[in-house]
Amino acid sequence: MLDDVFEIGGYVGLRDLSVHIGTDPPSLAAIGLGVGTTKPLSIVPHWVDIPDVHVDFMVDSPADSPTVTALLSGTFDFLDDIPVTITAAYPEMVFTGSLQPDQPIPLAHIVEAFVPSVTSFPALGLDQLYVAADFGQQRYAFQLAILSGWKIPIGIAQFELEQASLALGYDGAAAASGFSGEIAANAVLFGQDDTEIARFFADWKLPGADFVLQGTFPEIGLTRLATVLTGGGVPNAEGVPEIVLRDSLVRLRMEEAAGRRQRLTGTTSYRFDLATTVDVANIGQAALAFEVRRGTDGQTGFAAGLVLQPGWKPDQLWSGLRSVMEVLEVQDAGLVLSSITDQQFTLPGFDHLPYVPSVIQPGVTFFSAVELKGDVFSMLRRLFDHDLELDLYARIDPSQIVDSEIKASLPGDAGRNAVSFTGLEVDMKPGAGHFSITAGARFVMFGESLTLRGIGVIDLGPPPSGTFAVNVTDWEHPFGITGLTIRAFGLSVTLDAEGLGVGVLGDFIIGDDPATQFEFSVGGDVKDFEVPDAFVCALESVSHRALKVTDLIKQYTSINLSEVPLLDGLAFTKLDFYIVANPTGWTGPGGYYPAGIGIYADLTLYDWQLTLSLEVDEKHGILADGALSKPIEIADLLN
């Protein structure tokens, strides 16, 4: 009858023989026969093998209508060195057995043998082994109880895992997938005073690379949870509505490098995080993540982050922020409530947001992407050759709302044509009526890249407008030109309803000798990088000594033209020139310049000094004036 299982063989050893007699009426009720074999049985190849099978036969009613049953038993080695006796009835052939080991079995031994892909796990002891192996289905499962006293400290509280057990299973039909299962327990959160706070079911699915025990946490307030785990709530958080956590997924994970800490100190540290969806008054629905963590100073605290609905801004909680928030168009916003300083801030659930601040301070922080839209920020769009967004960071001070730190900054580099902004930050103070700008830029000119820095202001209006300037100072020998020093050079930027104006400002020193140096100033204004609007230049002797044209050419080209007639006698001490296309004029580094063309010059030609003034505009026509230091005589014929 066992031929479909294994061949029992021609020779067996009789171990037991029993005869059962019925008394009413007297009869032969049953015969029991126990035999030992030398035949092995592989129940689940590689995992459950019985080297010697014992079979107990029972024949019921042998004299009338006999029925025969068989019970197979044997011993296999669990983890190669723990003998376990298992039995199975024929024909079901499901072998089961249990054992209380003499010594607790380390979880590490189980992981190494059955789920080697797991890389981090707590140091636990296991006992109360129960195994089951299905011969027909080629399935194998076992369960072990985790020794009592498993506690996970989190902050100032701790979780105690009750009735914890490990269960793993194997299906021979899908042998490539290996073993799978879970560690499960009833997790109980106790406060610092040993008061029970919450109780829930938690499990860790196996296999997995890291230990993660998770479950659904019962309803609790955010402030209550934070206080239980860390001893306090969010500092300076007046105005933040009550946040109730429902149906929250909680996870208990081992800290990074927990294995080393376990080896060196004998203790294991854990992290606690929670995720759920909340519905909060004046905020609406938001995805919330909560973590207990250490701050920069090593103190334990927490951070809670909310991923907000599109368009939500914090002036819905603090009206004092309205003067700033009403000019912002925000997207992908988040709100962080923290009790710690964290200089490497992250939170689960924030990965899809384009900007998350890397540094968080205790209190309330709002962040988002700012679109370059609206009356104010649409002006900044003209600085760039493509659409982009700024990153908004707002550390809110509910007790003194005007002290809130609100900044919008340019991520990365962007610009137009020869100007690339390497940093642009708009600092916004509630109620100030204007924003300040800090800017950095690279300006490519004649193949050389200049790094510029500067500040400015955005006036909220109405109408809004903005101005800022970036420059470089004391630039010696620019472009490799010996004897030339740029005292200051940069760009002035204006933003208003008319467009973008970019002014070029320069102050050059020509020559190395202070006694013979000349100062050359240049300025210009361009609207929207397209239409020239103004150009101004000025040359003046620092020592009031005349600058010969031939000396200037010789210094920068090494060409001596002093013998060329007229050129050797031409020099100037001052030369101003401007062209202004804007009908309202232009204000540059040298003051106000009216619309039109102007030339002002002090020249010398041999012994003559010439002063020349010329202005041309549509309103007044041509205004010219000039004077010679002495008459010009030509061969006694012309005076």
C-alpha positions, 0 to 999 in steps of 0.5 A: 500500500506504500508503493506510491511513496517508497519501497518498504523492502523485503526485510523489515525489523519488527519494533512493536506488535499489539493486539486489541480485543473487543469485550462485547462481544469478545472479538479481535478488534485490531492488530498494530504492527510497528516496523523499522526500515533502512529505507530513506525518504526525501520529503522535500529534497535538500530540506527535509530528508528522513534517513530511516523511516518507521511505519506503524500499521493498524488493521481494524476489524481484521476478522470481518472487514479489515481496514488498514492505516499507516503512520510514518515517522522519522527524524530529520536534522533541522539546521543540520544539527537539531534532530526533530521527530516528525510523523505523517498519516498515509495517504495524506503524507503531511509530516509535522513535528515540534521541539523545544531546543535545549538552547535558543536558536539565533535568528542569524542562523535562520537567516544564513540558512534560509533567507541569505539575501537579508543583510540587517536584522536584530539579534534575537533568540528563537525557540518552540520549533514547529515544522510541517512538510507536505510530501505530495505538494513538496512544501515545507514550512516551519515556525519559531517563537521569539523569546519574550522581552523583545523591546525596541527603544524609540526616543524616550519611549519603547515598543514591546513585541508580544507573542512574536514569532517567525514563520518561513515557507518553501514551495518545491514547485517554485523552488527558484523563489526560495523561502518566504515568510514573516516575523509577526508580533503584537507591538505595544507602545509604552511611554516613559512612565510605562503607560500603554499608549497604543497596541497594534499588529506588526510584521516584517515580510521576508525575504528583504534586504533590511529589517522593517517591522510595520503595521497600522497605528491606531488613531492618535494626535500628532502632538501626543505622539511626538510628546510620547516619543521625544518629550515635546511638540513643535516649538513656536508653532502658534496657529498650527491646527490640531493634526489627527493621525488615522490609519497610519502606516508605521515602520520600525527600522534598524539604524544605518550601520546597526550591525557594527553598533551591535558588534561593538556595543551589544545594542541595536538602535532603531528608527521610527517613521509614520505615513498617512493622509490627514485632513486638517482645518485650513490646510486640507488633505495632505500626505504626512510623513513623521520620523523620530531622529537625532538633530545636528546636536545629537539630541533626539527629536522629530520632523513631520512633513506634509505634502500640500495641495496645489496652490496652498500657501501659509497665509491661510494660517498666518495672515501676516504673511499675506503681503508676501504670499499674495504675489507668489504662484506656488506649486509642489509645496510642503510644510515641515514641523520640526523639533530639531535642527537637521542639516541633511534633511529628508523625509519619506514621501518627499522624493517626488518634489522638485525642491526640498530644503536640505537644512531644517530648523526647529519650528515651522518651515514652508517650501515650494517651487515658485513660478515666474508668474504674476505682476512681480515675479513675471519680471524675473522671467525676462532674465532667462532664455527659457521657462524655469522656477525658483525654490522657495524657503520660508522659516515661519516665526508665528510669534513675530511674523515679520521676523520670518525668513522667506527666500526664493532662489535660483536652482543651478545656473540660467541666463540669456546670451552672454549673461548666466546667473550663477545665483539669484536670491530674493529675500522677502520680509512680510509687510516691507513693501519691497524685496531685496535681491542678491545676485551672482553672474558670469558675463562672457566678454571677448572670450573671457568669463567674468564672475560678478556679484551684487545686490538690488531691490524689487519694489512691489509698487504698484506698479512693481519694478526691480533694479540690481547691479552686479560687478567685479572690482580691481581686475588687473591686466584683463584679457592679458592687456598689460598696463590696463586695470579695470577698477570696476566693471559690471551690469546694472539691471532694471525690470519694469512694465516696459521690459528688461534694461541691462546697463554696462558699467565700466571704470578703466585705468590706463597705464601703470604710472600714477603720474601718467594714468588715464581713467576711462569710463564706459556705460550703456543700456540695452532693452530686453537684450535687443535694442540699444538704448544708451551708450556713454564713454568718458576719458580723462587724465588723472594728472591732467596731462594730455594723452598722446594718441601715439603713446596710447597706440604704442602701449598696447600694440608696440607700434611707434607712430610718433613720426607720422605727421599730425598724429604725433601732435594730437592728444586729449585730456578729456573726452565724453561721448553719449548716445541716448535713444530713450526719449526720457533720457538715461541715468548712468554712472556719471549722472543724467544724460538727455535724449540725443547725441552729445560730445564734450572734448578737450584736445590739443594739437601741437600748441593749440588747445581745443574745447568742443561741445556738441548736442543733437536732439529732435527737440532742440536740434543742434547745439554746438560750442567750441573755443581755441586757446589761440588763433591759427595762422596759416602762412600769414594768409589765414588767421 
